[in-house]
Amino acid sequence: MPTGREHYEKLGSIADKAHSAAADFDDMERTNEAKLRAVGEQA
């Protein structure tokens, strides 16, 4: 059974990964929007 501290650190690691993934996804969304706008302007 993990101690309270180990459990908390594990949750922190999961939260960090989730936050990082959300930030990456947000960047990807902005990049896609910029590409779509650029393509739309060329058409």
BABA-204801 format. One record per atom (N, C-alpha, C): residue in three letters; atom name; x, y, z. Coordinates in nm, 3 decimals. Example, Ala and Ser with C-alpha at 12.3 -4.5 7.8 and 13.67 -1.06 7.14 Angstrom:
BEGIN
 rest atom       x       y       z
  ALA    N   1.319  -0.569   0.780
  ALA   CA   1.230  -0.450   0.780
  ALA    C   1.320  -0.330   0.780
  SER    N   1.285  -0.225   0.708
  SER   CA   1.367  -0.106   0.714
  SER    C   1.290   0.003   0.787
END
This chain:
BEGIN
 rest atom       x       y       z
  MET    N   0.085  -0.120   0.000
  MET   CA   0.000   0.000   0.000
  MET    C   0.089   0.125   0.000
  PRO    N   0.069   0.215  -0.095
  PRO   CA   0.154   0.334  -0.098
  PRO    C   0.123   0.427   0.019
  THR    N   0.224   0.498   0.061
  THR   CA   0.202   0.597   0.166
  THR    C   0.127   0.715   0.106
  GLY    N   0.079   0.803   0.191
  GLY   CA   0.008   0.921   0.142
  GLY    C   0.094   1.003   0.049
  ARG    N   0.221   1.017   0.084
  ARG   CA   0.312   1.098   0.003
  ARG    C   0.333   1.035  -0.135
  GLU    N   0.356   0.903  -0.137
  GLU   CA   0.375   0.836  -0.267
  GLU    C   0.251   0.851  -0.354
  HIS    N   0.136   0.835  -0.291
  HIS   CA   0.010   0.847  -0.365
  HIS    C  -0.003   0.988  -0.422
  TYR    N   0.028   1.088  -0.341
  TYR   CA   0.019   1.227  -0.384
  TYR    C   0.116   1.254  -0.499
  GLU    N   0.238   1.203  -0.489
  GLU   CA   0.337   1.225  -0.595
  GLU    C   0.293   1.159  -0.724
  LYS    N   0.232   1.041  -0.713
  LYS   CA   0.185   0.972  -0.833
  LYS    C   0.073   1.054  -0.898
  LEU    N  -0.020   1.104  -0.817
  LEU   CA  -0.126   1.188  -0.871
  LEU    C  -0.069   1.315  -0.934
  GLY    N   0.033   1.373  -0.870
  GLY   CA   0.096   1.492  -0.924
  GLY    C   0.156   1.465  -1.061
  SER    N   0.220   1.350  -1.076
  SER   CA   0.281   1.312  -1.203
  SER    C   0.174   1.297  -1.311
  ILE    N   0.062   1.235  -1.275
  ILE   CA  -0.047   1.218  -1.371
  ILE    C  -0.103   1.355  -1.411
  ALA    N  -0.120   1.442  -1.312
  ALA   CA  -0.172   1.575  -1.340
  ALA    C  -0.076   1.653  -1.429
  ASP    N   0.054   1.641  -1.405
  ASP   CA   0.154   1.708  -1.488
  ASP    C   0.144   1.659  -1.632
  LYS    N   0.130   1.528  -1.649
  LYS   CA   0.120   1.472  -1.784
  LYS    C  -0.007   1.522  -1.853
  ALA    N  -0.117   1.525  -1.779
  ALA   CA  -0.243   1.571  -1.836
  ALA    C  -0.232   1.719  -1.876
  HIS    N  -0.171   1.798  -1.789
  HIS   CA  -0.155   1.941  -1.818
  HIS    C  -0.067   1.960  -1.942
  SER    N   0.041   1.883  -1.950
  SER   CA   0.132   1.891  -2.064
  SER    C   0.060   1.852  -2.193
  ALA    N  -0.018   1.744  -2.187
  ALA   CA  -0.091   1.699  -2.305
  ALA    C  -0.193   1.805  -2.348
  ALA    N  -0.260   1.867  -2.251
  ALA   CA  -0.358   1.971  -2.283
  ALA    C  -0.290   2.090  -2.348
  ALA    N  -0.172   2.127  -2.300
  ALA   CA  -0.099   2.239  -2.358
  ALA    C  -0.055   2.206  -2.500
  ASP    N  -0.007   2.082  -2.521
  ASP   CA   0.033   2.040  -2.656
  ASP    C  -0.087   2.044  -2.750
  PHE    N  -0.201   1.996  -2.703
  PHE   CA  -0.321   1.994  -2.785
  PHE    C  -0.362   2.136  -2.821
  ASP    N  -0.354   2.227  -2.725
  ASP   CA  -0.390   2.367  -2.748
  ASP    C  -0.299   2.428  -2.855
  ASP    N  -0.170   2.399  -2.848
  ASP   CA  -0.075   2.449  -2.949
  ASP    C  -0.111   2.392  -3.086
  MET    N  -0.145   2.264  -3.091
  MET   CA  -0.180   2.198  -3.215
  MET    C  -0.304   2.263  -3.276
  GLU    N  -0.404   2.292  -3.192
  GLU   CA  -0.526   2.357  -3.238
  GLU    C  -0.495   2.493  -3.301
  ARG    N  -0.411   2.572  -3.234
  ARG   CA  -0.376   2.704  -3.287
  ARG    C  -0.302   2.691  -3.419
  THR    N  -0.210   2.596  -3.427
  THR   CA  -0.135   2.575  -3.551
  THR    C  -0.229   2.536  -3.664
  ASN    N  -0.323   2.445  -3.636
  ASN   CA  -0.419   2.403  -3.738
  ASN    C  -0.505   2.520  -3.783
  GLU    N  -0.550   2.602  -3.689
  GLU   CA  -0.632   2.718  -3.725
  GLU    C  -0.554   2.812  -3.817
  ALA    N  -0.429   2.835  -3.785
  ALA   CA  -0.345   2.923  -3.866
  ALA    C  -0.328   2.865  -4.007
  LYS    N  -0.306   2.735  -4.016
  LYS   CA  -0.290   2.670  -4.147
  LYS    C  -0.419   2.680  -4.228
  LEU    N  -0.532   2.654  -4.162
  LEU   CA  -0.660   2.662  -4.233
  LEU    C  -0.686   2.804  -4.283
  ARG    N  -0.654   2.903  -4.201
  ARG   CA  -0.672   3.043  -4.244
  ARG    C  -0.584   3.072  -4.364
  ALA    N  -0.459   3.027  -4.359
  ALA   CA  -0.365   3.052  -4.469
  ALA    C  -0.416   2.987  -4.598
  VAL    N  -0.465   2.865  -4.588
  VAL   CA  -0.519   2.796  -4.706
  VAL    C  -0.643   2.868  -4.757
  GLY    N  -0.728   2.913  -4.665
  GLY   CA  -0.849   2.985  -4.704
  GLY    C  -0.818   3.115  -4.776
  GLU    N  -0.712   3.182  -4.734
  GLU   CA  -0.674   3.308  -4.798
  GLU    C  -0.617   3.284  -4.938
  GLN    N  -0.555   3.169  -4.959
  GLN   CA  -0.499   3.138  -5.091
  GLN    C  -0.609   3.103  -5.191
  ALA    N  -0.717   3.043  -5.143
  ALA   CA  -0.823   2.994  -5.232
  ALA    C  -0.895   3.108  -5.302
END
